[in-house]
Structures are given as C-alpha cells and as structure tokens.
Amino acid sequence: MKYKLLAFISILLFLTASKCNDDDNTDTEEIKDRKEQYNNVEKDSIMTYMQTHYYEIDAQFNVTLDTIDPAGSHVSLWDDPNLQVLQVNDPEVEDLVYDLYYIPFREGNNQQVGKFDKVLTAYKGWLLNNKVFDETTDNLPRWFALAKVSNQFYAIQAWREVLPHFKDGSYTDNGDGTFTFSGYGAGLLITPSGLAYYQVAKNNLPAYSPLIFSFKTFVTDNDLDNDHVKNEDEDVNDDGSVDDDDTDGNRIRNIYDNDDDGDGVLTKDEDANGDGDPTNDDSDGDGIPDYLDKDTH
C-alpha cells in the first residue's frame, strides 16, 4: 500500500510546484549583509510577533494565528510552555547563529523522521503580517526531501532542522484515490529568512521574509532507493552529508542508487545472511560490506 501512496503523491508533485523547496533563482540586486539583516532587523521583529500573537488549533491540528487582545486571556507564542528553540548556524556565515523556534503539538506515533528522509506533509505558511503565502490540504499533501543533494529539490533549512524532532503516523487507503492519515506529528515553526529563502523573492513571498509554518508529518520515506539501506546509512563517509557518497562513481548518489557498488547485483540482494539488512554482510572479511564491495556478490 505504501508504494501505491508514493506513486499517487508523486503524480501530484509532478503537477504542482512547491514553495517550500530551497531551490530557486536569486535576485540580481545587491544581497544584504546576513548578520545585519538578522541581528538588526529580523530578530526583534520575530520576537515582537511572537509576543503579540497566539495560535488556536482544531482536532486535525489546523492552525489559526491572530493578534492578542490585551483584554483577553490568550497565551502568546512567546510564552507558550511548549516553545522550543534551536541554535542553528547560518549556512554561509561562520559566526552567525539563529534562533529557530518551534512548538510541538504532537510528536507522532510511528517512525522518527530522519535528517535525510523524504516527508509527506500538509502545511500552511504565513508572513509576519499574518498573510498566508502558501498552503496545502490534508487531501493534497506534498513530499519534501530533507537530504540536501545536488540537482535535487530539498526543503528549506528550517524544515531540515525541525522535522527530525517529529515522527510520522499511519494511513488508510480509502479506495477512491484518497488516503486518511492518523497519529502523525504536528507543529508550528518560526524561522528567520536566513534559514528559508533570504534574498529570493517568490510569487507571494517578498525577499528577506521571516516565515511561520504549521506542518503535519504524515509519512516519512527512510529508504529513497528501496535498496533496504536506510537513508541515514547512505552517508558512507559519515560526514553528515549524502551529497558526496557515490561508491561506484556513476554520478548517482548512494541514497538514490539501488546498486551502490555497481557490480550488477542490486544492493537489496547483497544480503548474505538474509536478515533484510545489507549493511552487516561482509563475505570476504575485508571490512567492507558486500553491497559496497565490487569483489563480493
């Protein structure tokens, strides 16, 4: 059933363009200094927004954001007891560290989202003026790759940092081309533009925009090439990236290659002990698993 779901959503992805991909053309204007933009502009504006706004959620974890009425009793985002903050390094400036905020509504009850996984999500995105710039529905979710691999679409860094703190759920095929999801993770994140699109402007999204996202982690795909090696284990050199792991040199990263050593035997079939895990089979005892060793089959 999983593969039916993957195929169905893949068709939808082919027909739709996502705004949460960290992949677009940049403006030709001079780019603002990242430190100054965050420290002198965005940091305070994000804090002010969080201190003056609150959220409400329904039973399906759909989120509404609104301004706090001083006479009311709503708890601000800033004062929410579940608020979490991550310290995240800027991808371009070595000594610039961002505060990335998120509020978990529900962790999820199935498998943990991995940092190299693909995640099927429903989401809604706001600017700090409460304008919605992008959203999906539960009936039309979208896949996002958290692995940052050259020439592939992948999620913005804020998503790559926050989503691995959640788990996915389960789903039921309704038999009519739709799926019902349950037990999934859900939350809200608030990110500076440096962990989103920074100088890139999109249709409904101005450049240098801090963003707010609500999200639901419906399904995670932890084996993108279906070779029985989890995405997290495709980082062969253990450097925290799967962009430079190409064992057979065929220009297909291991994470997308179902024959990692290029010996003509599929990786999933190089499981000598039959336990479903090719990573622990080393037939010739040379310290190289069979699926990465052309000398063994």
N, C-alpha and C positions, 0 to 999 in steps of 0.2 A: 504494500500500500504506500510505503514511503516513496518509492520511485514514481508511482503514479502522481503523488503530490508534487514531487520535484519537477516532473515533466510538465505538469499543468501550470505551475507557477513560472517555470522557465519561459513558457509561451507568453505569459502575461508580461514578463520582464522584457521580452523582445519587442513587445508592442508599446511599452511605456518607458520614458526616460526619467531617472530618479534624480532628485535634487540633493540627496544625502551622500552622493559619491564625491570623494575628494579628488576630482579629476575634471578639469575644465580649462578653458583658455583664460589667460590673465589679462588684466588691463594694460594698456601701453603707457598710462600716466606713471609718474614717479611714485614708487612704493613708499609708504610711510614707515618710519622707524618703529620696529616692533616693540621695543622697550617703552618708548614714549607713548605709543598708542595704548598699550595695556596699562602701564602704571599711572599715566596722567589722564586717561580718558575712560577706558572700559572698566577698570577695576572698581572705581567708585560708582559708575552707572549700574553695574551689575548688583553691587551691594544695595544701592538705593532701591532698585527694582525689587529685590528680594525682601527688603524691609517694608515695602509698601504694597505688596501683593500677596494673595493667598490662592490656594487651589481647592477645588472640590472634585471628587471622583465618584462615578456611579459603579454599579455592580460589575460592569465589564471593564472597569479601570479606564474609562474615557474621562479626560481631564478638562475642566473649565478653569481658566485663570481670570482673576478680577482684582480691582483695586480695593484695598481695605478701607472700610468706613470707620473713621475714628470713634464713632459712637457704637460700633459693633463689637463682636467678640471673636472675630476670626483670628487665627494664628497665622502670622506671616511665614513666608517661605524661610526667611532668615531664622526664625525662632522655632521652626518645626523640629521636634525632638528626634526625628529620624534623619535629619540632614547629615550627609556625609560630604567630606571634602578630600579631593585627591590633589597632591602636589605633582604637577606634570611639567616636564622640561619642554621648552619651546623647541620645535624640530630644527630650527635654523640658528638660533642664538643660544650659545652655550650656557650663559649665566642668567637666563630669563626663565623664571618658574611661574606657572599659572596656578591659580586656584580653580579647580574644576569641581563643581557642586553636583550632587545627585541625591535624590530622595527615593529609596526603595519602597514601593507599595506592596510588592510580593516578590520573593526571591525566585519562585518557580519550584516545581517538584520533580523534575526529571533530570536530565544530564546537564552538567555545567557547560556554559558557553566557553569555548576555548579561544585564545587570542588569535588563532589562525583559522578559525571556523567561518563558515557562511551561515548567516542567521536570517530566518524568515520573520519579518517584523511588520507590525502595523504601528504607525507613528503619526504625530502631529507636531508641526514646528511653528514657533512664534518668534517675532522680533520683540524687542523690549517695549515697543508701543502697543503690544498685545495684538498686532496684526498677524494673522495666520499666513505663512508664505508657502506651506506645503503640507499635505496630509494624505493618508491612505485610509482605507476602511478595513475592518476585520475580514470582509469578503474579498478584498483585493490587496493582500499584503505584498511585500516586496522582499527579495533576497538582497542581503548586503554581505560582501566579503570583508572580513576583518583582517585577513592577511594582506600585507602591503607587498604586492608583487608587480614588477614592471609590466606595462602593457595590459594590466588588468584593472577593472573598476574595483574600488575598495571604499569602505566607509571613511568618513572624516575621523581625525584622530580622537576627538572627544568620544565618539562611539566605540572606537577600538579600546579606549581606556575603561569605559564604564560597563559595557555589556558583559565582559567576562566576570563581573560580580554577580551575574544572574544565571538562572537555569532556564531551560525551555520546558514545555509542557507536553501534552499529548493531543491527538486529534482524531476525529471520526470522519470517515468518508460518507457523505450524505447520499451518494449515489446519483446526484444530479449535477455533478461538476463543481460542487461546493464542499467545504470542509468546516467542521466545527472544532474550535480549539478550546482547551481547558487546562488548568493547572500551570499556565505559563507565567513567566516573570513579567513584572510591570514596574515602571518607574518614571521619574522625571529628571532631566539633567539640564544644567545651565552652564553654558560654555562661552569663554571669550572667543573672539574671531580668530585668534592665533591658533586655536585647535579646531577651527572649522574652515572657512573659506578665505579669511583675511581680505586681501585686496581684490578678490574675484567677485564680480557682480553677476547675479543671475536674474532671471525674469522678474521675480517678486522679491529679490534679495539684494539690498544695497551692499556695496563693499564695506568692509570693516564693521560687520554686524555681529555683536554678541547674540547668541541664539538660545532658545529654550525648546526642548523636545520632550514630549511624552512618548513612551515606547512600550511595546509588548514583545517579548521574545517567544514566539510561537514554537519554532522548530530550529534546531541547530544541526548542521551537517558537518560532522567531525572527520569525514573521510571523503574529500572532494573528488578524488580519482577512483574511489571504490576499490582500492587495492589492499584493503584490510590493514593498512598502516594509518594510524590516526594523524590528522594534520599536525598536531604538536610534535609528533615523532619524525616528521619530514624535515625538521631542522637538524640535519645530519651533523653539521659542524657546531651546533649548539651556541650560535652567536645571537640568538634572539630574532632572527630573520629567516624567512624561507625564500628570499629573493636570490640567494647566492648558492642554493643547493641544487645541483644538476649533475648527479653522479655519472651519467653516461655521456654528458656533453652534447646532447641532442637539441639544446636550446629550449627544452621543456622542463620547467622546474619540477623537482620530485613531487611536489604537492599536487601537480596536475598530470603526472606521468605514471601510467599503470604498469610500466616496465622500467623500474628505476635504474637497473644496471645495463639495460639494452642488450640482454643476452637472448632475447626472443621468447623468454618464459615470463608470463605475467607475474608481477610481484605477489599477488594473492596465491599463486600456485607454488611459490617457493617457501612452502610451509611444511618442512620435512616431518615435524613431529605432530602435525595435524591438529594443533590446538587453536587454530584460527588467527595466530599472531606470527607473521613472518619475521618480526624483528628479533626473535630469540632462537633462530635456527642458523647454526654455523657448522656446516657439514665437514669442512676441512680443518676446522680448529685454528684458523688464522686470525681470529678476532674480528673478522668482517662478516656480518650477517649475509646469508646466501642471496638475499634479494638485492644486495648492493655489491655482490661479488660475481663478476663475469665467469670466474673459474668454477663456480658451483651452480647446479641447476636443481 
